[in-house]
């Protein structure tokens, strides 16, 4: 299984959208986050959008595991055009 690296928040959101996840809400302010939801799944995925910072690999791995998304599947969705 390929390892995840730190990724840009926009790339994470785009890959999740390709997997059928939708943005439910966005928090604003100093530390904005996007909350993603997929119909039929009770888990929410929160993607931090901190200026100049990537989403850490350990955080992303944990969230993908909780949502039942395989790392390979996520990476394939991320690399789709």
Gaussian input, Z-matrix of N, CA and C with variables (Angstrom, degrees):
# hf/3-21g

backbone

0 1
 N
 C     1     B1
 C     2     B2     1     A1
 N     3     B3     2     A2     1     D1
 C     4     B4     3     A3     2     D2
 C     5     B5     4     A4     3     D3
 N     6     B6     5     A5     4     D4
 C     7     B7     6     A6     5     D5
 C     8     B8     7     A7     6     D6
 N     9     B9     8     A8     7     D7
 C    10    B10     9     A9     8     D8
 C    11    B11    10    A10     9     D9
 N    12    B12    11    A11    10    D10
 C    13    B13    12    A12    11    D11
 C    14    B14    13    A13    12    D12
 N    15    B15    14    A14    13    D13
 C    16    B16    15    A15    14    D14
 C    17    B17    16    A16    15    D15
 N    18    B18    17    A17    16    D16
 C    19    B19    18    A18    17    D17
 C    20    B20    19    A19    18    D18
 N    21    B21    20    A20    19    D19
 C    22    B22    21    A21    20    D20
 C    23    B23    22    A22    21    D21
 N    24    B24    23    A23    22    D22
 C    25    B25    24    A24    23    D23
 C    26    B26    25    A25    24    D24
 N    27    B27    26    A26    25    D25
 C    28    B28    27    A27    26    D26
 C    29    B29    28    A28    27    D27
 N    30    B30    29    A29    28    D28
 C    31    B31    30    A30    29    D29
 C    32    B32    31    A31    30    D30
 N    33    B33    32    A32    31    D31
 C    34    B34    33    A33    32    D32
 C    35    B35    34    A34    33    D33
 N    36    B36    35    A35    34    D34
 C    37    B37    36    A36    35    D35
 C    38    B38    37    A37    36    D36
 N    39    B39    38    A38    37    D37
 C    40    B40    39    A39    38    D38
 C    41    B41    40    A40    39    D39
 N    42    B42    41    A41    40    D40
 C    43    B43    42    A42    41    D41
 C    44    B44    43    A43    42    D42
 N    45    B45    44    A44    43    D43
 C    46    B46    45    A45    44    D44
 C    47    B47    46    A46    45    D45
 N    48    B48    47    A47    46    D46
 C    49    B49    48    A48    47    D47
 C    50    B50    49    A49    48    D48
 N    51    B51    50    A50    49    D49
 C    52    B52    51    A51    50    D50
 C    53    B53    52    A52    51    D51
 N    54    B54    53    A53    52    D52
 C    55    B55    54    A54    53    D53
 C    56    B56    55    A55    54    D54
 N    57    B57    56    A56    55    D55
 C    58    B58    57    A57    56    D56
 C    59    B59    58    A58    57    D57
 N    60    B60    59    A59    58    D58
 C    61    B61    60    A60    59    D59
 C    62    B62    61    A61    60    D60
 N    63    B63    62    A62    61    D61
 C    64    B64    63    A63    62    D62
 C    65    B65    64    A64    63    D63
 N    66    B66    65    A65    64    D64
 C    67    B67    66    A66    65    D65
 C    68    B68    67    A67    66    D66
 N    69    B69    68    A68    67    D67
 C    70    B70    69    A69    68    D68
 C    71    B71    70    A70    69    D69
 N    72    B72    71    A71    70    D70
 C    73    B73    72    A72    71    D71
 C    74    B74    73    A73    72    D72
 N    75    B75    74    A74    73    D73
 C    76    B76    75    A75    74    D74
 C    77    B77    76    A76    75    D75
 N    78    B78    77    A77    76    D76
 C    79    B79    78    A78    77    D77
 C    80    B80    79    A79    78    D78
 N    81    B81    80    A80    79    D79
 C    82    B82    81    A81    80    D80
 C    83    B83    82    A82    81    D81
 N    84    B84    83    A83    82    D82
 C    85    B85    84    A84    83    D83
 C    86    B86    85    A85    84    D84
 N    87    B87    86    A86    85    D85
 C    88    B88    87    A87    86    D86
 C    89    B89    88    A88    87    D87
 N    90    B90    89    A89    88    D88
 C    91    B91    90    A90    89    D89
 C    92    B92    91    A91    90    D90
 N    93    B93    92    A92    91    D91
 C    94    B94    93    A93    92    D92
 C    95    B95    94    A94    93    D93
 N    96    B96    95    A95    94    D94
 C    97    B97    96    A96    95    D95
 C    98    B98    97    A97    96    D96
 N    99    B99    98    A98    97    D97
 C   100   B100    99    A99    98    D98
 C   101   B101   100   A100    99    D99
 N   102   B102   101   A101   100   D100
 C   103   B103   102   A102   101   D101
 C   104   B104   103   A103   102   D102
 N   105   B105   104   A104   103   D103
 C   106   B106   105   A105   104   D104
 C   107   B107   106   A106   105   D105
 N   108   B108   107   A107   106   D106
 C   109   B109   108   A108   107   D107
 C   110   B110   109   A109   108   D108
 N   111   B111   110   A110   109   D109
 C   112   B112   111   A111   110   D110
 C   113   B113   112   A112   111   D111
 N   114   B114   113   A113   112   D112
 C   115   B115   114   A114   113   D113
 C   116   B116   115   A115   114   D114
 N   117   B117   116   A116   115   D115
 C   118   B118   117   A117   116   D116
 C   119   B119   118   A118   117   D117
 N   120   B120   119   A119   118   D118
 C   121   B121   120   A120   119   D119
 C   122   B122   121   A121   120   D120
 N   123   B123   122   A122   121   D121
 C   124   B124   123   A123   122   D122
 C   125   B125   124   A124   123   D123
 N   126   B126   125   A125   124   D124
 C   127   B127   126   A126   125   D125
 C   128   B128   127   A127   126   D126
 N   129   B129   128   A128   127   D127
 C   130   B130   129   A129   128   D128
 C   131   B131   130   A130   129   D129
 N   132   B132   131   A131   130   D130
 C   133   B133   132   A132   131   D131
 C   134   B134   133   A133   132   D132
 N   135   B135   134   A134   133   D133
 C   136   B136   135   A135   134   D134
 C   137   B137   136   A136   135   D135
 N   138   B138   137   A137   136   D136
 C   139   B139   138   A138   137   D137
 C   140   B140   139   A139   138   D138
 N   141   B141   140   A140   139   D139
 C   142   B142   141   A141   140   D140
 C   143   B143   142   A142   141   D141
 N   144   B144   143   A143   142   D142
 C   145   B145   144   A144   143   D143
 C   146   B146   145   A145   144   D144
 N   147   B147   146   A146   145   D145
 C   148   B148   147   A147   146   D146
 C   149   B149   148   A148   147   D147
 N   150   B150   149   A149   148   D148
 C   151   B151   150   A150   149   D149
 C   152   B152   151   A151   150   D150
 N   153   B153   152   A152   151   D151
 C   154   B154   153   A153   152   D152
 C   155   B155   154   A154   153   D153
 N   156   B156   155   A155   154   D154
 C   157   B157   156   A156   155   D155
 C   158   B158   157   A157   156   D156
 N   159   B159   158   A158   157   D157
 C   160   B160   159   A159   158   D158
 C   161   B161   160   A160   159   D159
 N   162   B162   161   A161   160   D160
 C   163   B163   162   A162   161   D161
 C   164   B164   163   A163   162   D162
 N   165   B165   164   A164   163   D163
 C   166   B166   165   A165   164   D164
 C   167   B167   166   A166   165   D165
 N   168   B168   167   A167   166   D166
 C   169   B169   168   A168   167   D167
 C   170   B170   169   A169   168   D168
 N   171   B171   170   A170   169   D169
 C   172   B172   171   A171   170   D170
 C   173   B173   172   A172   171   D171
 N   174   B174   173   A173   172   D172
 C   175   B175   174   A174   173   D173
 C   176   B176   175   A175   174   D174
 N   177   B177   176   A176   175   D175
 C   178   B178   177   A177   176   D176
 C   179   B179   178   A178   177   D177
 N   180   B180   179   A179   178   D178
 C   181   B181   180   A180   179   D179
 C   182   B182   181   A181   180   D180
 N   183   B183   182   A182   181   D181
 C   184   B184   183   A183   182   D182
 C   185   B185   184   A184   183   D183
 N   186   B186   185   A185   184   D184
 C   187   B187   186   A186   185   D185
 C   188   B188   187   A187   186   D186
 N   189   B189   188   A188   187   D187
 C   190   B190   189   A189   188   D188
 C   191   B191   190   A190   189   D189
 N   192   B192   191   A191   190   D190
 C   193   B193   192   A192   191   D191
 C   194   B194   193   A193   192   D192
 N   195   B195   194   A194   193   D193
 C   196   B196   195   A195   194   D194
 C   197   B197   196   A196   195   D195
 N   198   B198   197   A197   196   D196
 C   199   B199   198   A198   197   D197
 C   200   B200   199   A199   198   D198
 N   201   B201   200   A200   199   D199
 C   202   B202   201   A201   200   D200
 C   203   B203   202   A202   201   D201
 N   204   B204   203   A203   202   D202
 C   205   B205   204   A204   203   D203
 C   206   B206   205   A205   204   D204
 N   207   B207   206   A206   205   D205
 C   208   B208   207   A207   206   D206
 C   209   B209   208   A208   207   D207
 N   210   B210   209   A209   208   D208
 C   211   B211   210   A210   209   D209
 C   212   B212   211   A211   210   D210
 N   213   B213   212   A212   211   D211
 C   214   B214   213   A213   212   D212
 C   215   B215   214   A214   213   D213
 N   216   B216   215   A215   214   D214
 C   217   B217   216   A216   215   D215
 C   218   B218   217   A217   216   D216
 N   219   B219   218   A218   217   D217
 C   220   B220   219   A219   218   D218
 C   221   B221   220   A220   219   D219
 N   222   B222   221   A221   220   D220
 C   223   B223   222   A222   221   D221
 C   224   B224   223   A223   222   D222
 N   225   B225   224   A224   223   D223
 C   226   B226   225   A225   224   D224
 C   227   B227   226   A226   225   D225
 N   228   B228   227   A227   226   D226
 C   229   B229   228   A228   227   D227
 C   230   B230   229   A229   228   D228
 N   231   B231   230   A230   229   D229
 C   232   B232   231   A231   230   D230
 C   233   B233   232   A232   231   D231
 N   234   B234   233   A233   232   D232
 C   235   B235   234   A234   233   D233
 C   236   B236   235   A235   234   D234
 N   237   B237   236   A236   235   D235
 C   238   B238   237   A237   236   D236
 C   239   B239   238   A238   237   D237
 N   240   B240   239   A239   238   D238
 C   241   B241   240   A240   239   D239
 C   242   B242   241   A241   240   D240

   B1=1.4419
   B2=1.5294
   B3=1.3363
   B4=1.4603
   B5=1.5223
   B6=1.2932
   B7=1.4650
   B8=1.5168
   B9=1.3084
   B10=1.4590
   B11=1.5192
   B12=1.3063
   B13=1.4613
   B14=1.5213
   B15=1.3090
   B16=1.4607
   B17=1.5216
   B18=1.3376
   B19=1.4581
   B20=1.5240
   B21=1.3134
   B22=1.4635
   B23=1.5315
   B24=1.3241
   B25=1.4713
   B26=1.5273
   B27=1.3164
   B28=1.4718
   B29=1.5279
   B30=1.3370
   B31=1.4664
   B32=1.5234
   B33=1.3222
   B34=1.4659
   B35=1.5292
   B36=1.3237
   B37=1.4606
   B38=1.5265
   B39=1.3231
   B40=1.4660
   B41=1.5345
   B42=1.3281
   B43=1.4688
   B44=1.5250
   B45=1.3295
   B46=1.4641
   B47=1.5283
   B48=1.3256
   B49=1.4651
   B50=1.5270
   B51=1.3123
   B52=1.4692
   B53=1.5243
   B54=1.3287
   B55=1.4648
   B56=1.5312
   B57=1.3313
   B58=1.4559
   B59=1.5119
   B60=1.3261
   B61=1.4655
   B62=1.5214
   B63=1.3221
   B64=1.4563
   B65=1.5208
   B66=1.3254
   B67=1.4626
   B68=1.5278
   B69=1.3306
   B70=1.4614
   B71=1.5194
   B72=1.3086
   B73=1.4641
   B74=1.5265
   B75=1.3225
   B76=1.4542
   B77=1.5114
   B78=1.3128
   B79=1.4605
   B80=1.5236
   B81=1.2900
   B82=1.4626
   B83=1.5175
   B84=1.2894
   B85=1.4592
   B86=1.5065
   B87=1.2973
   B88=1.4573
   B89=1.5192
   B90=1.3242
   B91=1.4662
   B92=1.5265
   B93=1.3339
   B94=1.4609
   B95=1.5384
   B96=1.3152
   B97=1.4631
   B98=1.5250
   B99=1.3322
   B100=1.4615
   B101=1.5182
   B102=1.3181
   B103=1.4622
   B104=1.5181
   B105=1.3381
   B106=1.4572
   B107=1.5301
   B108=1.3469
   B109=1.4604
   B110=1.5192
   B111=1.3312
   B112=1.4599
   B113=1.5142
   B114=1.3166
   B115=1.4594
   B116=1.5288
   B117=1.3201
   B118=1.4566
   B119=1.5188
   B120=1.3186
   B121=1.4700
   B122=1.5235
   B123=1.3291
   B124=1.4678
   B125=1.5281
   B126=1.3156
   B127=1.4633
   B128=1.5250
   B129=1.3169
   B130=1.4623
   B131=1.5271
   B132=1.3099
   B133=1.4655
   B134=1.5236
   B135=1.3203
   B136=1.4513
   B137=1.5217
   B138=1.3336
   B139=1.4637
   B140=1.5288
   B141=1.3434
   B142=1.4641
   B143=1.5224
   B144=1.3210
   B145=1.4608
   B146=1.5276
   B147=1.3271
   B148=1.4550
   B149=1.5235
   B150=1.3014
   B151=1.4623
   B152=1.5297
   B153=1.3344
   B154=1.4580
   B155=1.5160
   B156=1.3376
   B157=1.4684
   B158=1.5172
   B159=1.3239
   B160=1.4550
   B161=1.5242
   B162=1.3402
   B163=1.4630
   B164=1.5242
   B165=1.3182
   B166=1.4634
   B167=1.5338
   B168=1.3175
   B169=1.4641
   B170=1.5331
   B171=1.3514
   B172=1.4739
   B173=1.5336
   B174=1.3270
   B175=1.4622
   B176=1.5257
   B177=1.3166
   B178=1.4529
   B179=1.5339
   B180=1.3181
   B181=1.4713
   B182=1.5224
   B183=1.3207
   B184=1.4684
   B185=1.5275
   B186=1.3339
   B187=1.4536
   B188=1.5251
   B189=1.3168
   B190=1.4607
   B191=1.5204
   B192=1.3165
   B193=1.4648
   B194=1.5298
   B195=1.3292
   B196=1.4656
   B197=1.5307
   B198=1.3341
   B199=1.4613
   B200=1.5306
   B201=1.3282
   B202=1.4608
   B203=1.5171
   B204=1.3268
   B205=1.4671
   B206=1.5255
   B207=1.3132
   B208=1.4554
   B209=1.5312
   B210=1.3170
   B211=1.4666
   B212=1.5230
   B213=1.3378
   B214=1.4782
   B215=1.5209
   B216=1.3225
   B217=1.4622
   B218=1.5313
   B219=1.3316
   B220=1.4652
   B221=1.5310
   B222=1.3276
   B223=1.4613
   B224=1.5268
   B225=1.3450
   B226=1.4634
   B227=1.5367
   B228=1.3334
   B229=1.4651
   B230=1.5281
   B231=1.3037
   B232=1.4551
   B233=1.5337
   B234=1.3209
   B235=1.4652
   B236=1.5234
   B237=1.3436
   B238=1.4768
   B239=1.5119
   B240=1.2930
   B241=1.4727
   B242=1.4904
   A1=108.45
   A2=117.68
   A3=120.25
   A4=111.50
   A5=114.78
   A6=119.86
   A7=109.77
   A8=114.96
   A9=120.63
   A10=109.02
   A11=115.52
   A12=121.05
   A13=107.05
   A14=116.65
   A15=119.81
   A16=108.00
   A17=116.38
   A18=121.01
   A19=111.51
   A20=115.68
   A21=121.42
   A22=108.57
   A23=117.47
   A24=120.50
   A25=113.15
   A26=117.94
   A27=120.80
   A28=111.74
   A29=116.51
   A30=120.37
   A31=110.83
   A32=116.64
   A33=121.06
   A34=109.81
   A35=117.01
   A36=121.43
   A37=110.15
   A38=117.79
   A39=121.98
   A40=110.50
   A41=117.51
   A42=120.73
   A43=110.64
   A44=117.27
   A45=120.27
   A46=110.98
   A47=117.02
   A48=120.36
   A49=110.88
   A50=117.31
   A51=120.88
   A52=111.34
   A53=116.81
   A54=121.64
   A55=112.00
   A56=117.12
   A57=120.75
   A58=115.98
   A59=117.66
   A60=121.52
   A61=109.14
   A62=116.44
   A63=122.10
   A64=110.30
   A65=114.83
   A66=119.72
   A67=108.25
   A68=116.77
   A69=121.81
   A70=111.81
   A71=115.68
   A72=118.67
   A73=109.07
   A74=114.10
   A75=121.44
   A76=107.26
   A77=115.27
   A78=118.27
   A79=107.34
   A80=115.91
   A81=119.29
   A82=108.58
   A83=115.42
   A84=119.16
   A85=111.55
   A86=114.62
   A87=120.85
   A88=113.49
   A89=116.71
   A90=121.31
   A91=110.55
   A92=117.67
   A93=119.70
   A94=112.81
   A95=115.22
   A96=123.33
   A97=108.26
   A98=116.10
   A99=121.32
   A100=107.15
   A101=115.59
   A102=121.02
   A103=107.41
   A104=115.63
   A105=122.47
   A106=109.65
   A107=115.79
   A108=122.33
   A109=108.58
   A110=116.26
   A111=121.71
   A112=108.14
   A113=115.49
   A114=120.09
   A115=110.02
   A116=115.01
   A117=120.99
   A118=114.09
   A119=117.50
   A120=121.90
   A121=107.56
   A122=116.05
   A123=119.85
   A124=113.77
   A125=117.16
   A126=121.82
   A127=110.55
   A128=116.73
   A129=123.02
   A130=108.41
   A131=116.59
   A132=121.12
   A133=107.24
   A134=116.50
   A135=122.31
   A136=109.16
   A137=115.80
   A138=121.28
   A139=108.29
   A140=117.44
   A141=119.58
   A142=111.60
   A143=116.20
   A144=122.98
   A145=108.66
   A146=116.29
   A147=120.37
   A148=108.60
   A149=116.09
   A150=121.79
   A151=111.47
   A152=114.97
   A153=120.87
   A154=115.18
   A155=118.16
   A156=120.25
   A157=110.34
   A158=115.00
   A159=122.02
   A160=110.05
   A161=115.28
   A162=121.20
   A163=106.04
   A164=117.51
   A165=120.46
   A166=110.61
   A167=115.09
   A168=121.36
   A169=112.22
   A170=119.52
   A171=118.88
   A172=112.81
   A173=117.50
   A174=120.63
   A175=110.11
   A176=116.73
   A177=121.20
   A178=111.23
   A179=117.25
   A180=120.88
   A181=111.35
   A182=116.74
   A183=121.78
   A184=110.77
   A185=115.95
   A186=119.43
   A187=111.76
   A188=117.68
   A189=120.38
   A190=110.69
   A191=116.74
   A192=120.94
   A193=110.34
   A194=117.21
   A195=121.27
   A196=111.62
   A197=116.73
   A198=121.64
   A199=112.43
   A200=117.01
   A201=120.69
   A202=113.65
   A203=116.52
   A204=121.17
   A205=108.68
   A206=116.23
   A207=122.05
   A208=109.73
   A209=117.33
   A210=121.72
   A211=111.30
   A212=117.10
   A213=120.63
   A214=110.61
   A215=116.73
   A216=121.63
   A217=110.58
   A218=116.48
   A219=120.81
   A220=110.39
   A221=117.42
   A222=121.01
   A223=111.36
   A224=117.69
   A225=120.46
   A226=110.12
   A227=116.55
   A228=120.54
   A229=110.40
   A230=116.68
   A231=120.65
   A232=111.20
   A233=116.60
   A234=120.70
   A235=113.75
   A236=117.16
   A237=120.46
   A238=110.28
   A239=116.92
   A240=120.86
   A241=110.11
   D1=127.98
   D2=178.60
   D3=-66.06
   D4=148.76
   D5=179.07
   D6=-87.56
   D7=143.72
   D8=173.77
   D9=-80.44
   D10=151.29
   D11=172.62
   D12=-118.95
   D13=173.82
   D14=174.96
   D15=-61.89
   D16=135.62
   D17=-174.96
   D18=-127.91
   D19=154.08
   D20=175.06
   D21=-67.10
   D22=138.08
   D23=-178.68
   D24=-56.21
   D25=-38.42
   D26=-179.96
   D27=-61.69
   D28=-38.22
   D29=178.65
   D30=-67.32
   D31=-38.65
   D32=178.76
   D33=-62.86
   D34=-47.47
   D35=-179.26
   D36=-62.90
   D37=-43.27
   D38=-179.58
   D39=-61.23
   D40=-43.93
   D41=179.40
   D42=-64.64
   D43=-41.44
   D44=178.50
   D45=-63.88
   D46=-39.44
   D47=177.24
   D48=-62.61
   D49=-38.15
   D50=177.83
   D51=-66.13
   D52=-24.03
   D53=178.22
   D54=-91.33
   D55=6.56
   D56=175.88
   D57=96.83
   D58=7.29
   D59=178.41
   D60=-85.54
   D61=147.24
   D62=179.89
   D63=-122.97
   D64=148.08
   D65=176.54
   D66=-74.53
   D67=123.96
   D68=-179.93
   D69=-95.10
   D70=-38.88
   D71=178.63
   D72=-161.61
   D73=160.85
   D74=176.92
   D75=-130.16
   D76=128.33
   D77=174.65
   D78=-86.39
   D79=148.44
   D80=178.61
   D81=-114.50
   D82=-176.28
   D83=179.60
   D84=105.50
   D85=-153.42
   D86=-174.86
   D87=-68.71
   D88=-37.18
   D89=-177.20
   D90=-125.42
   D91=76.65
   D92=-176.86
   D93=-69.84
   D94=148.33
   D95=177.26
   D96=-138.15
   D97=151.03
   D98=171.97
   D99=-110.45
   D100=132.80
   D101=179.86
   D102=-105.65
   D103=123.55
   D104=-176.69
   D105=-109.14
   D106=143.28
   D107=-178.27
   D108=-139.59
   D109=144.84
   D110=174.86
   D111=-122.15
   D112=133.01
   D113=-178.78
   D114=-59.58
   D115=134.60
   D116=179.54
   D117=89.13
   D118=-5.35
   D119=178.73
   D120=-120.52
   D121=129.82
   D122=-175.37
   D123=-82.34
   D124=-8.76
   D125=-176.77
   D126=-83.90
   D127=139.54
   D128=172.19
   D129=-104.79
   D130=143.30
   D131=174.40
   D132=-112.10
   D133=124.12
   D134=-179.91
   D135=-105.64
   D136=121.30
   D137=-178.67
   D138=-107.75
   D139=115.70
   D140=178.92
   D141=-72.94
   D142=137.36
   D143=177.60
   D144=-118.40
   D145=66.41
   D146=179.10
   D147=-88.20
   D148=131.16
   D149=-174.72
   D150=-54.09
   D151=123.94
   D152=176.15
   D153=76.59
   D154=6.98
   D155=-178.01
   D156=-119.52
   D157=144.22
   D158=175.85
   D159=-89.03
   D160=165.02
   D161=173.03
   D162=-81.11
   D163=127.39
   D164=-176.17
   D165=-71.40
   D166=145.61
   D167=-179.37
   D168=-59.39
   D169=-45.04
   D170=-179.88
   D171=-61.66
   D172=-39.24
   D173=178.15
   D174=-64.00
   D175=-46.67
   D176=-179.16
   D177=-63.44
   D178=-43.07
   D179=178.48
   D180=-59.36
   D181=-42.78
   D182=179.46
   D183=-63.43
   D184=-44.74
   D185=-178.45
   D186=-68.17
   D187=-39.27
   D188=177.29
   D189=-63.65
   D190=-42.35
   D191=179.08
   D192=-62.18
   D193=-45.67
   D194=179.27
   D195=-61.00
   D196=-34.08
   D197=-178.11
   D198=-86.78
   D199=-5.22
   D200=179.51
   D201=76.92
   D202=26.01
   D203=179.45
   D204=-100.29
   D205=124.83
   D206=177.66
   D207=-71.04
   D208=140.93
   D209=-179.22
   D210=-58.49
   D211=-42.12
   D212=179.00
   D213=-61.39
   D214=-43.36
   D215=179.37
   D216=-61.27
   D217=-42.64
   D218=179.63
   D219=-64.59
   D220=-44.19
   D221=-179.28
   D222=-65.33
   D223=-37.63
   D224=176.37
   D225=-63.08
   D226=-42.78
   D227=179.25
   D228=-65.13
   D229=-36.07
   D230=-179.64
   D231=-67.43
   D232=-33.20
   D233=-176.01
   D234=-91.00
   D235=-4.74
   D236=176.29
   D237=-68.32
   D238=149.75
   D239=177.33
   D240=-105.15

